[in-house]
Amino acid sequence: MMREQLEALVEKFNTRVAADDRLRKELEGVEKTVVLDLKDGTKYHFTLKDARVGGILDGGADRADVTIVSDRQTVEGLISGDIGPFKAYATGKLKVKGDIEDLLRFRKFF
């Protein structure tokens, strides 16, 4: 279930980038690997490259630019829009490790 939700989120993001010239230009030349580390031990990762996110892959990545640590319920709430990323972060339900510029870029996912 979680994987399908993440795949749908990636598809939505890629569609948005394809339709938004300004966003696409902002992402030009950016290559970042993101790891989603769920507290139940599940990990996924994906890479943003050429203004496009590839598929969701199982497991972590050796060199993550951004690591998102959360629980399944919070991530599902972020995807559904029941909770915003800033509220999740402020309440400690979402922890993010990475460069502030990268973090701001990935807020566009939600």
SULTA-V30701 format. One record per pair of residues at least 4 apart in sequence whose ideal C-beta (glycine too) atoms are under 7 Angstrom apart, sorted by the first residue. I is the first residue (numbers start at 0). J is the second residue. If there is no record, write none. Layout:
BEGIN
I,J  I,J
END
This chain:
BEGIN
0,4  1,5  1,71  2,6  2,55  3,7  4,8  4,75  4,78  5,9  5,43  5,55  6,10  6,54  6,55  7,11  8,12  8,78  8,108  9,13  9,45  9,52  9,54  9,55  10,14  11,15  12,16  12,52  12,108  13,17  13,51  13,52  14,18  15,19  15,22  16,22  16,23  16,26  16,50  16,51  19,23  20,24  21,25  22,26  22,107  23,27  23,50  26,47  26,50  27,50  29,47  30,46  30,47  30,48  31,46  31,47  31,64  31,65  31,101  32,44  32,46  32,60  32,62  32,63  32,64  33,44  33,45  33,63  33,64  33,65  33,67  33,105  34,42  34,44  34,59  34,60  34,63  34,66  35,42  35,43  35,67  36,42  36,59  36,66  36,67  36,68  37,41  37,42  37,69  37,70  37,71  37,74  38,70  39,71  42,58  42,59  43,55  43,56  43,57  44,56  44,58  44,59  44,60  44,63  45,52  45,53  45,54  45,55  45,56  46,53  47,52  64,97  64,101  65,95  65,97  65,101  65,102  65,105  66,96  66,97  67,93  67,95  68,94  69,73  69,74  69,92  69,93  69,94  70,92  71,75  72,76  73,77  73,82  73,87  73,92  73,93  74,78  75,79  76,81  76,82  77,82  77,84  77,87  77,109  82,86  82,87  83,87  84,88  84,93  84,106  84,109  85,89  86,90  87,92  87,93  88,93  88,95  95,102  97,101  97,102  99,103  100,104  101,105  102,106
END
